[in-house]
Amino acid sequence: MVYAGIKDKVKMVSLPVARNVITYRLENLADVHDLGESAKTQRIAFKWLLEKMWDSANGVSPNSLKDIVIKEKSLTGNMDIDEMLKRKIQWKTKDDYKVNKKISYFFDGEYVNLEPQRIRVFEVTFVPADSEATMFLQ
């Protein structure tokens, strides 16, 4: 996991949802106010990590992996991120001009960027080549 970027202040939690479906919560706990310049955006090799987890779980009886479907979710994990952004309320205030930081929701299918104090949630579906193969939750 260290090679994928899950180290130091970056944490990952996995929650099984259904057969071959797992929710992953990635957190960068680094704080700019405490760590100063050393609190940086972390790049996670997310797809590589998922492939290695599949290989590890199926090591005794290797099952080939056809595809990995990754969907970013809201923090609560119950809504796709695109739908959440459409519904999100943008309050208008007097000092909006002072807030200039935009959050990036970029995900290229391989890597995830985590800014300091950032949490991102992904629902991952592992699609095995053999429909009877399973990673978790048999």
Residue, then its C-alpha position, 0 to 999 in steps of 0.5 A: m500500500v505504501y507504493a500506491g501512496i497510502k502512507d504517512k497521513v493518508k488513510m484508506v478504509s474499505l467497506p464491503v457492500a455486496r459481492n465484488v463491490i467495495t466502498y473505499r474511503l481515502e483520507n489525507l489527514a495532513d493539515v496545512h496549519d499544523l504541518g505547513e509546507s510539508a502538507k501536500t497533495q498526495r497522488i494515489a495509484f488507486k487502480w494499481l492498488l485495487e489490482k494488487m488487492w484482487d491478486s492478493a485475495n485470489g492468490v491461492s486460486p487465481n481468477s482473472l480480472k475482466d474489469i474494475v468499475i470505479k465510481e466516485k461517490s459523495l462523502t456519505g457514499n449514497m450518491d454519485i459525485d456528479e449528481m451531488l454536485k448538481r444538487k449542491i447549494q451554492w450560498k451567496t454571501k458578501d465575501d464570496y470574492k475572498v474564497n478562491k479555492k476550487i476543489s478538483y474532482f478529477f479522476d483519470g481512472e488510474y490516479v486519485n489526488l488528495e489535497p490536505q484535509r481531503i476525503r474522497v469516497f469511491e465505489v469499486t465493482f470488481v468484474p471477474a472474467d469468470s462470473e463465479a469468481t469472487m474477491f470478498l463476500q462469498 
